[in-house]
Amino acid sequence: MAQVTGSDEILEKFGLKKTNVRRTVLNTFLGASYALSQPAIEEALDHIENRVTIYRVIKDLETAGIIHRVVHLNGTVLYALCSDCSVHEHHHDEHIHFTCRYCDRIFCLDHFTMPAIRHPEGFSIETIYLNATGICKECSQKTA
C-alpha cells in the first residue's frame, strides 16, 4: 500500500468526511512532533472554531484510530498522531510516552517495543500507559 501522508488521504483512508475543520485539526497534528491538548489545538487554530466542534473532531479522529490519547503525569489529557496507523495498516498506540521536564512536551517513542505484561487470571488489560521523563533533544541542546 502506498504511504499516506496528507490530511485528505488520511481522512479518506479512515472513512471520515473531509471537512475544513477536520483538515485543519489533522494538519495541526501532522505538523506537531509532540502531543497536543485541546486548548493548544484551539490556540493553533487561532480560535476560529468553537470548543465543542474541536472536541467532536478530536473524538472522531480518536475513534477512527488516527490519533490516540496521552495522559500527562499531572492528569491532563493530550492527543498525538498515531504515526504508525495513519500511514500503515496496523493500529498500535501502546508505546512509551516521554515527558520533557523542561518544556513539559510529551513525545511518542514509537520505536521502543512494549514488554509483555503478565496479568492475573480473570483480569483483562485494555490500555497500558508507560511514561518516561527526562530532557528532550531540543531542550538538551539549549542547556548544553
C-alpha positions as a Markdown table, in Angstrom:
| # | Residue | x | y | z |
|---|---|---|---|---|
| 1 | Met | 0.0 | 0.0 | 0.0 |
| 2 | Ala | 1.2 | 3.5 | -0.8 |
| 3 | Gln | 2.2 | 5.7 | 2.1 |
| 4 | Val | -0.5 | 8.1 | 3.3 |
| 5 | Thr | 0.8 | 11.5 | 4.3 |
| 6 | Gly | -1.8 | 14.2 | 3.6 |
| 7 | Ser | -4.9 | 15.1 | 5.7 |
| 8 | Asp | -7.3 | 14.3 | 2.8 |
| 9 | Glu | -5.7 | 10.9 | 2.2 |
| 10 | Ile | -5.8 | 10.0 | 5.9 |
| 11 | Leu | -9.4 | 11.1 | 6.3 |
| 12 | Glu | -10.4 | 9.1 | 3.2 |
| 13 | Lys | -8.5 | 6.1 | 4.4 |
| 14 | Phe | -10.4 | 6.1 | 7.7 |
| 15 | Gly | -13.7 | 6.8 | 6.1 |
| 16 | Leu | -14.2 | 10.3 | 7.6 |
| 17 | Lys | -15.8 | 13.2 | 5.7 |
| 18 | Lys | -13.2 | 15.8 | 4.5 |
| 19 | Thr | -14.5 | 18.9 | 6.2 |
| 20 | Asn | -12.4 | 22.1 | 6.6 |
| 21 | Val | -12.2 | 21.8 | 10.4 |
| 22 | Arg | -11.2 | 18.1 | 10.2 |
| 23 | Arg | -8.5 | 19.0 | 7.7 |
| 24 | Thr | -7.3 | 21.9 | 9.9 |
| 25 | Val | -7.2 | 19.9 | 13.1 |
| 26 | Leu | -5.5 | 17.0 | 11.4 |
| 27 | Asn | -2.9 | 19.2 | 9.8 |
| 28 | Thr | -2.2 | 20.6 | 13.2 |
| 29 | Phe | -1.4 | 17.1 | 14.4 |
| 30 | Leu | 0.6 | 16.4 | 11.2 |
| 31 | Gly | 2.8 | 19.5 | 11.9 |
| 32 | Ala | 3.4 | 18.7 | 15.6 |
| 33 | Ser | 6.2 | 16.4 | 16.9 |
| 34 | Tyr | 4.6 | 16.1 | 20.3 |
| 35 | Ala | 1.2 | 15.5 | 21.9 |
| 36 | Leu | -1.3 | 18.4 | 21.9 |
| 37 | Ser | -4.1 | 19.4 | 24.4 |
| 38 | Gln | -7.4 | 20.6 | 23.2 |
| 39 | Pro | -6.6 | 24.2 | 24.3 |
| 40 | Ala | -3.3 | 24.0 | 22.3 |
| 41 | Ile | -5.2 | 22.9 | 19.2 |
| 42 | Glu | -7.8 | 25.8 | 19.8 |
| 43 | Glu | -4.9 | 28.2 | 20.0 |
| 44 | Ala | -3.2 | 26.8 | 16.9 |
| 45 | Leu | -6.4 | 27.3 | 15.0 |
| 46 | Asp | -6.5 | 30.9 | 16.3 |
| 47 | His | -9.8 | 30.2 | 18.0 |
| 48 | Ile | -11.6 | 30.2 | 14.6 |
| 49 | Glu | -13.7 | 27.2 | 15.6 |
| 50 | Asn | -15.7 | 26.7 | 18.8 |
| 51 | Arg | -14.5 | 24.4 | 21.5 |
| 52 | Val | -17.4 | 21.9 | 21.0 |
| 53 | Thr | -16.7 | 21.5 | 17.3 |
| 54 | Ile | -13.0 | 20.9 | 18.0 |
| 55 | Tyr | -13.8 | 18.4 | 20.8 |
| 56 | Arg | -16.1 | 16.5 | 18.4 |
| 57 | Val | -13.4 | 16.4 | 15.7 |
| 58 | Ile | -10.8 | 15.2 | 18.2 |
| 59 | Lys | -13.2 | 12.4 | 19.3 |
| 60 | Asp | -13.9 | 11.5 | 15.7 |
| 61 | Leu | -10.1 | 11.3 | 14.9 |
| 62 | Glu | -9.5 | 9.2 | 18.1 |
| 63 | Thr | -12.4 | 6.8 | 17.4 |
| 64 | Ala | -11.1 | 6.3 | 13.9 |
| 65 | Gly | -7.7 | 5.5 | 15.2 |
| 66 | Ile | -5.9 | 8.5 | 13.6 |
| 67 | Ile | -4.9 | 10.0 | 17.0 |
| 68 | His | -4.5 | 8.5 | 20.4 |
| 69 | Arg | -5.0 | 9.7 | 23.9 |
| 70 | Val | -1.9 | 10.5 | 26.0 |
| 71 | Val | -2.3 | 11.1 | 29.8 |
| 72 | His | 0.2 | 13.6 | 31.2 |
| 73 | Leu | 1.7 | 12.7 | 34.5 |
| 74 | Asn | -0.3 | 15.6 | 36.0 |
| 75 | Gly | -3.6 | 14.0 | 34.7 |
| 76 | Thr | -4.1 | 16.3 | 31.7 |
| 77 | Val | -5.4 | 14.6 | 28.6 |
| 78 | Leu | -3.5 | 15.3 | 25.4 |
| 79 | Tyr | -3.6 | 13.7 | 21.9 |
| 80 | Ala | -1.0 | 12.6 | 19.5 |
| 81 | Leu | -1.0 | 11.4 | 15.9 |
| 82 | Cys | -0.7 | 7.6 | 15.6 |
| 83 | Ser | 2.3 | 7.7 | 13.4 |
| 84 | Asp | 2.2 | 4.0 | 12.6 |
| 85 | Cys | -1.5 | 3.6 | 12.0 |
| 86 | Ser | -2.1 | 6.7 | 9.9 |
| 87 | Val | 0.4 | 5.6 | 7.4 |
| 88 | His | 0.3 | 1.9 | 7.7 |
| 89 | Glu | -2.4 | -0.8 | 8.1 |
| 90 | His | -1.9 | -1.7 | 11.8 |
| 91 | His | -3.0 | 0.4 | 14.7 |
| 92 | His | -0.6 | 0.4 | 17.6 |
| 93 | Asp | -0.6 | 3.1 | 20.2 |
| 94 | Glu | 0.9 | 1.2 | 23.2 |
| 95 | His | 4.3 | 2.7 | 23.4 |
| 96 | Ile | 6.4 | 4.9 | 25.7 |
| 97 | His | 5.4 | 8.5 | 26.2 |
| 98 | Phe | 8.3 | 10.7 | 27.0 |
| 99 | Thr | 7.7 | 13.9 | 29.0 |
| 100 | Cys | 10.4 | 16.6 | 28.9 |
| 101 | Arg | 10.9 | 18.1 | 32.4 |
| 102 | Tyr | 12.0 | 21.4 | 30.9 |
| 103 | Cys | 9.4 | 22.2 | 28.2 |
| 104 | Asp | 6.8 | 19.8 | 29.5 |
| 105 | Arg | 6.0 | 18.5 | 26.0 |
| 106 | Ile | 5.2 | 14.8 | 25.5 |
| 107 | Phe | 6.7 | 12.8 | 22.7 |
| 108 | Cys | 5.6 | 9.3 | 21.5 |
| 109 | Leu | 8.6 | 6.9 | 21.4 |
| 110 | Asp | 7.1 | 4.5 | 18.9 |
| 111 | His | 10.3 | 2.7 | 18.1 |
| 112 | Phe | 10.5 | 1.1 | 21.6 |
| 113 | Thr | 8.6 | -2.1 | 22.0 |
| 114 | Met | 6.4 | -2.6 | 25.0 |
| 115 | Pro | 7.3 | -5.5 | 27.3 |
| 116 | Ala | 4.8 | -8.4 | 27.5 |
| 117 | Ile | 2.6 | -7.8 | 30.6 |
| 118 | Arg | 1.5 | -10.8 | 32.5 |
| 119 | His | -1.6 | -10.2 | 34.5 |
| 120 | Pro | -3.6 | -12.3 | 36.9 |
| 121 | Glu | -6.2 | -14.7 | 35.6 |
| 122 | Gly | -9.5 | -13.1 | 35.2 |
| 123 | Phe | -8.0 | -9.6 | 34.5 |
| 124 | Ser | -8.2 | -8.1 | 31.1 |
| 125 | Ile | -5.9 | -5.2 | 30.2 |
| 126 | Glu | -7.4 | -2.7 | 27.9 |
| 127 | Thr | -4.8 | 0.1 | 27.9 |
| 128 | Ile | -1.3 | 0.5 | 29.1 |
| 129 | Tyr | 0.4 | 3.8 | 29.8 |
| 130 | Leu | 4.2 | 3.8 | 30.1 |
| 131 | Asn | 5.7 | 7.2 | 30.8 |
| 132 | Ala | 9.3 | 8.3 | 30.9 |
| 133 | Thr | 10.7 | 11.6 | 31.9 |
| 134 | Gly | 13.9 | 13.4 | 31.1 |
| 135 | Ile | 15.1 | 16.1 | 28.8 |
| 136 | Cys | 14.1 | 16.2 | 25.1 |
| 137 | Lys | 16.6 | 16.7 | 22.3 |
| 138 | Glu | 15.7 | 20.4 | 21.8 |
| 139 | Cys | 16.0 | 21.3 | 25.5 |
| 140 | Ser | 19.2 | 19.3 | 25.8 |
| 141 | Gln | 20.7 | 21.5 | 23.0 |
| 142 | Lys | 19.5 | 24.7 | 24.7 |
| 143 | Thr | 21.0 | 23.7 | 28.1 |
| 144 | Ala | 24.4 | 22.5 | 26.7 |
